[in-house]
Structure formats: structure tokens, C-alpha cells
């Protein structure tokens, strides 16, 4: 962050930096020939956020891929002094036949969908110092322990005893502000509410991954509620007006008086016929699917002063080409007055 800065730009982007096998993302970054990586670097550099939550990025225990990405960003003129990531539930074996296909250890048998441990996790890049030693990781929290959980009717007792709520991550992290004090981040990435059967396992889980934050703020979980100022952000994988899913919990978050929804918008967003929602709010476009959806969110606590917000979705030009080469999602950003 520049010296004397009075505002803070926070952003989130599902950069779709997940690959088919462990180590492939690092190899692709280091090789330096990937249009997708070059596009992602160009997009992140143009976004120029002080704090950036990346979802859909492969995790490795040494954070080698994230470190390599930071190096590419530095070459592009964007320097982040801090990085943070925790192991996700994606690809973590359960030892159970979760998808009932008669086989074990498939991608859908993991705690969260993944062909290998860490596929499609999430990570933070920051100009502000990160209190990593004080981070709270909710990723191991059991789904059955969530009050009023919408558990699938076919969930067995054995599955209830091990199945975690988070398909990727839920975590809480503190950032050191330039004038002292701390800003908390509550970050998550949820499962898409599709790709299942009539039991609606993914739809129920997606709902409860958002409901977790309501229960946390209510003091209904065995964790301390967040202390303002804080920002809740990530990929909810759900649009409350269009597409599939159970929107009740996310709708409650967006309307909660403890939070504010800056409703970031893109300029000159194309029309999306047949949709109820405002297309300028869409943060992803699935050409072979539901079209445009608002699935990525930044919700500051009510005490914070929002001075700007937007969705990076240029209609044409090199940046639009870079986005198209890297992800179906568009970065979302919010600018705050420093507390």
C-alpha cells in the first residue's frame, strides 16, 4: 500500500487456477508459456488490489505455486509482501463412498470435490501485514454440527461423523492496518449447488456454507463471533435470483444489518435475456450453462465506509482478452475508507 494511503481496495476473484494434477499449476507458471497464466497476471495487475482473495487456485503444502505467482506479478509491477493459504477440504479423502458409485477415492468421495488434495483451494495476497499466527481455520467443522443444518436425507451415520461442512475453506484472518488496529477477513469458497441427484446434497451444502457465517455472527457456534471492522468475501457459487440453488441463507447475509452489500457493478454489461437479476451485478458468465450469474461477493461490516465498488468486466480490448483466456469469472472489488 502506498505511504499515506487513506483507502483500501479489497478484491476477490475466482481465477480458475485449478489444474488436473498436483504440481501442474506450478509447472505452468514456471514454464512461462501459458496464455491462461499470462492472462491472470495481466488481470490481477490491472485490478491492483491491496488485498486479494483468490479462489479456484490449487493449494500445495509449501505454497510453491502461490509464491511463483507472486513472482510473476512482481515482474508485472505488482508487489505483494504477504501471502496466506490453508489446506482446503478439496480432494481430502474420506475413505467413504460418498457418491454411491460403488468405488472409493473418487473426486466426489472427497471432503470437497477434488481429484487430488488441494485442487481448487483459495489463497490471499496482501500489501497489509497478515496475522497468520492468529488465523482461525473453520475448515474442519463438521456439517452435522451446524445448527439447523440442511443435511441430505440419505446421509449415513458414518458420513455424519466425518463429513465437514466446507467444500473448500472457511477461515478468519486478521490484517494489520497502517495506523494500527486490525481488519478481519472472513473468507470462503462454496460448492456449486448442482452436479448431484434428487437428494440435493450440493444444493443443501451450498446453502449451509453461507449459513455458517450467520450462525457465527449470532454466536451460535463454538467460536468467537467476528469483531468489527470485518469483511466477508469469497465465492458463494450462488445467485439469489438466477440459476439453481437454495438462496435463503445467502439472501439473509445480503440483508443482514451487521453487513452491507455495496452491490458492485460492471459498466456496459451485456443484456442477459430471461434472467431476473441485473446483468451488471454478474460476476461470472457460463456460456454453456446458465449464462451470467452473481456468485462472488464482498460484504463489509456495517461500520465501514464504502467509497467505491465494481466488477471488472471490460467489453473489449486487451484486458477483456486476458480475462477470457484465464477465467469465466470477473474480479470484484470494493474500496473502503481505512478505519
Residue pairs with C-beta under 8 A, 6 or more apart in sequence:
1 8
1 50
1 127
1 128
1 178
5 50
5 178
5 338
6 337
6 338
7 307
7 335
7 336
7 337
7 338
8 50
8 51
8 128
8 183
8 335
8 336
8 337
8 338
9 48
9 49
9 50
9 51
9 333
9 334
9 335
9 336
10 49
10 50
10 51
10 52
10 53
10 231
10 233
10 298
10 333
10 334
10 335
10 336
11 47
11 49
11 51
11 52
11 53
11 298
11 331
11 332
11 333
11 334
12 52
12 53
12 54
12 55
12 233
12 234
12 235
12 296
12 297
12 298
12 331
12 332
13 43
13 44
13 47
13 52
13 53
13 54
13 55
13 296
13 327
13 329
13 330
13 331
13 332
14 54
14 55
14 56
14 189
14 235
14 284
14 295
14 296
14 327
14 329
15 40
15 43
15 44
15 54
15 55
15 56
15 57
15 326
15 327
15 329
16 36
16 56
16 326
16 327
16 328
16 329
17 25
17 37
17 40
17 54
17 56
17 57
17 58
17 65
17 69
18 25
18 56
18 57
18 58
18 119
18 120
19 25
19 28
19 58
19 119
20 115
21 115
21 116
22 58
22 60
22 116
22 117
22 118
22 119
23 60
24 58
25 57
25 58
25 65
26 60
26 64
26 65
26 68
28 34
28 36
28 37
29 37
29 65
29 68
29 69
29 72
30 68
32 72
35 325
36 325
36 326
37 69
37 72
37 326
38 322
38 325
39 321
39 322
39 323
39 324
39 325
39 326
40 69
40 322
40 326
40 327
41 69
41 72
41 73
41 76
42 76
42 318
42 319
42 322
43 312
43 319
43 322
43 323
43 326
43 327
43 331
44 52
44 73
44 78
44 331
45 73
45 76
45 77
45 78
46 312
46 319
46 322
47 312
47 331
47 333
48 78
49 331
49 333
50 126
50 127
50 128
51 124
51 125
51 126
51 127
51 128
51 175
51 185
52 80
52 124
52 125
52 126
53 122
53 123
53 124
53 185
53 187
53 233
53 234
54 122
54 123
54 124
54 125
55 120
55 122
55 168
55 189
55 234
55 235
55 296
56 120
56 122
56 189
56 235
56 327
56 329
57 65
57 66
57 69
57 120
57 121
57 122
57 123
58 65
58 118
58 119
58 120
58 121
59 85
59 86
59 87
59 88
59 90
59 117
59 118
59 121
59 122
59 123
60 118
61 87
61 118
63 83
63 85
63 123
66 83
66 85
66 123
66 125
67 83
70 80
70 83
70 125
73 79
73 80
73 125
74 80
79 127
80 125
80 126
80 127
81 126
81 127
81 129
82 124
82 125
82 126
82 127
82 128
82 129
82 130
83 123
83 124
83 125
83 126
83 130
84 123
84 124
84 126
84 130
84 132
84 135
84 173
85 121
85 122
85 123
85 124
86 121
86 135
86 137
86 139
86 169
86 171
87 117
87 118
87 121
87 139
88 112
88 114
88 118
88 120
88 121
88 122
88 139
88 166
88 168
88 169
88 189
89 110
89 111
89 112
89 139
89 164
89 166
89 167
89 168
89 169
90 110
90 111
90 112
90 113
90 114
90 117
90 118
90 119
90 120
90 121
90 167
90 168
91 107
91 110
91 111
91 112
91 113
91 114
91 115
91 116
91 117
91 118
91 119
92 110
92 111
92 112
92 114
92 117
93 105
93 109
93 110
93 111
93 117
94 109
94 110
94 111
94 159
94 162
94 163
95 104
95 105
95 162
96 104
96 109
96 158
96 159
96 162
97 103
97 104
97 109
98 108
98 109
98 110
98 159
98 163
99 106
99 108
99 109
101 108
103 109
107 113
107 114
107 115
111 163
111 164
111 166
111 167
112 164
112 166
112 167
112 168
112 191
113 120
113 167
113 191
113 195
114 120
120 168
120 189
121 168
121 169
121 189
122 168
122 169
122 187
122 189
122 234
122 235
124 130
124 173
124 185
124 187
126 175
128 175
128 176
128 177
128 178
128 183
129 175
129 176
130 173
130 174
130 175
130 176
131 173
131 174
131 175
131 176
131 182
132 173
134 174
135 171
135 172
135 173
135 174
136 171
136 172
136 173
136 223
137 169
137 170
137 171
138 165
138 166
138 170
138 171
138 172
138 212
138 216
138 223
139 164
139 166
139 169
139 170
139 171
140 164
141 164
141 165
141 166
141 170
141 212
141 221
142 160
142 161
142 162
142 163
142 164
142 165
143 149
143 151
143 160
143 163
143 164
143 165
143 205
143 208
144 151
144 155
144 160
144 161
144 163
145 165
146 165
146 208
146 211
146 212
146 215
146 221
147 215
147 220
147 221
148 211
149 165
149 208
149 211
150 204
150 207
150 208
150 246
151 160
151 204
152 199
152 200
152 201
152 204
153 199
154 199
155 163
165 205
165 208
165 209
165 212
166 188
166 209
167 189
167 190
167 191
167 205
167 209
168 188
168 189
168 190
168 191
169 187
169 188
169 189
170 186
170 187
170 188
170 209
170 212
171 186
171 187
171 188
172 184
172 185
172 186
172 187
172 226
173 184
173 185
173 187
174 182
174 183
174 184
174 185
175 182
175 183
175 184
175 185
176 182
177 183
177 338
177 339
178 338
179 338
181 339
183 229
183 230
183 231
183 339
184 226
184 227
184 229
184 230
184 231
185 230
185 231
185 233
186 213
186 216
186 226
186 230
186 231
186 232
186 233
187 232
187 233
187 234
188 209
188 212
188 213
188 234
188 235
188 236
189 234
189 235
189 237
190 205
190 206
190 209
190 210
190 234
190 235
190 236
190 237
190 238
191 202
191 205
191 206
191 209
191 237
192 202
192 206
192 237
193 200
193 202
193 203
193 205
193 206
193 207
193 237
193 238
193 244
193 245
193 246
194 202
194 203
194 244
194 245
195 202
196 202
196 203
200 246
203 244
203 245
203 246
204 246
206 236
206 237
206 238
206 245
206 246
207 245
207 246
207 247
207 248
207 249
207 250
208 249
209 236
210 236
210 238
210 249
210 250
210 253
211 249
211 252
212 221
213 232
213 253
214 249
214 252
214 253
214 256
215 221
216 223
216 225
216 226
217 225
217 226
217 256
217 258
218 225
219 225
226 301
228 258
228 301
228 302
228 303
228 304
229 300
229 301
229 303
229 304
229 339
230 300
230 301
231 298
231 299
231 300
231 301
231 304
231 334
231 336
232 253
232 259
232 297
232 298
232 299
232 300
232 301
233 297
233 298
233 299
234 296
234 297
235 295
235 296
235 329
236 250
236 295
236 296
236 297
237 245
237 295
238 245
238 247
238 250
238 295
239 245
239 247
239 277
239 282
239 293
239 294
239 295
240 247
240 250
240 251
240 254
240 277
240 294
241 247
241 275
241 276
241 277
241 294
242 275
242 276
242 277
242 290
242 291
242 292
242 293
243 290
243 293
244 290
253 259
253 299
254 261
254 297
254 299
257 302
258 301
258 302
259 299
259 300
259 301
259 302
260 299
260 300
260 301
260 302
260 304
260 306
261 297
261 299
262 298
262 300
262 306
262 309
262 334
263 281
263 309
264 281
264 283
264 298
264 309
264 310
264 311
264 332
264 333
264 334
265 278
265 280
265 281
265 309
265 310
265 311
266 280
266 281
266 282
266 310
266 311
266 312
266 313
266 330
267 280
267 310
267 313
268 315
269 279
269 280
269 282
269 292
269 311
269 313
270 279
270 292
270 315
271 279
272 279
272 282
272 291
272 292
274 291
275 291
275 292
277 292
277 293
277 294
279 292
280 311
281 294
281 311
282 292
282 293
282 294
282 311
282 313
282 330
283 293
283 294
283 295
283 296
283 311
283 329
283 330
283 332
284 292
284 293
284 294
284 295
284 296
284 328
284 329
284 330
285 291
285 292
285 293
285 328
285 330
286 292
286 293
286 328
287 328
295 329
296 329
296 330
296 332
297 332
298 309
298 332
298 333
298 334
300 306
300 334
300 336
303 339
304 336
304 337
304 339
305 336
305 337
306 334
306 335
306 336
307 335
307 336
307 337
308 333
308 334
308 335
309 332
309 333
309 334
309 335
310 332
310 333
311 330
311 331
311 332
311 333
312 319
312 323
312 330
312 331
312 332
312 333
313 320
313 323
313 330
314 320
314 323
323 330
